[in-house]
Amino acid sequence: MSDANDHDRLNKLSSQIGDIRAKEAVEAAKAAATERDATNMNVGVRAGAELVTCLIAGAAIGYGIDYFFLTKPFGLITFLLAGIGLGFYEVYRITK
């Protein structure tokens, strides 16, 4: 009788351990998904900041060249386009 009782208790314990492991696996999957979302958000924010920074830097350099050399729209347009191109390259590099 003692062996049957011990066997039932072991089966019950084994079932409880299986339930706990299943719950831990679900929690681990949720934590991994949350971490992945945070990483993707970080990459997105960084890519956006790089794009805006390159655009502003190109415009500022172009405006400065136009101001000093009196080449009114050409420096701004040229360096603005260069800044946009560099910004998109940086976004590509970050998200690669």
Secondary structure, DSSP 8 states (H G I E B T S, - for coil): -HHHHHHHHHHHHHHHHHHHHHHHHHHHHHHHHHHHHHHHHHHHHHHHHHHHHHHHHHHHHHHHHHHHHT-HHHHHHHHHHHHHHHHHHHHHHHH-
